[in-house]
C-alpha cells in the first residue's frame, strides 16, 4: 500500500511548537533567529520543514543576520523550497530591519566624535556590496542637518563631484562636513585615492569657510577615521 506523503508544513506541527504560536505566547524576543525566519518562509519542502530550511539558510549565512541581509533574491532561490515569493519576503524583511536601524539613528544628531558619525552611517553603508560615497552636513552646533549619497559606484571605486558637495552645503547653510564611504572588501586602510579626494574637498571647502571634520571608511563592523589618525 502506498503511504501518504509526509507534510512538513508548519500547520501540521503541535500547536506549542509553531513559531507563530510561540511568538504570540512568548513574544518576539522568545524566538530564535531560525524560528523568526521560519515564520517568513511559512512552509518547507518534502525534505525540510520551514524551521529546518531556515536553519540551512542561516548556516549558509554563517549564522549571521548581517550576512543573510546581503543575500540576493537569486541566491535565496537556490535553496530548495524557496521560490521567488518567499525570497522576496525574506529580502523585504531584511530591508525593513536595515531601515529601522537607520531610522533609530536619527535621534543621534549631535556629532562629538568619529563614533557618533559611525553610528549614523553604519546602517547606511556597512552591508553594501558596492561602494558609495556619503556626506553628513552639520550646522555650527555640530548637529546633522542632512545626509546625502553623493555617488554610487562599483566595488573598485566611486567618483566624487566636489562642486555638488559644496553647492548642497551652501544651500543647506552647513558649516561643516563629514565625508564617508564604504569598503566592501572589509579593508580599513585608506587608499591614495581616498587621501587625495579628502585633501581636495578640504581645500575647496576652506575657501567657503566650511570645515571638513572627518572622513570615515566604513566596513561591516568597524570604521577608520581620518581625524582620529590625524590625516585631516
Secondary structure as UniProt FT lines:
FT   HELIX           10..12
FT   HELIX           15..17
FT   HELIX           19..26
FT   HELIX           28..30
FT   HELIX           33..41
FT   HELIX           50..60
FT   TURN            61..63
FT   HELIX           65..70
FT   HELIX           73..76
FT   TURN            77..78
FT   TURN            80..81
FT   HELIX           84..104
FT   HELIX           105..107
FT   HELIX           114..125
FT   TURN            126..127
FT   STRAND          132..138
FT   TURN            140..141
FT   STRAND          143..152
FT   TURN            155..156
FT   HELIX           162..172
FT   STRAND          176..182
FT   TURN            184..185
FT   HELIX           192..207
FT   TURN            208..209
FT   STRAND          211..218
FT   STRAND          223..225
FT   TURN            226..230
//
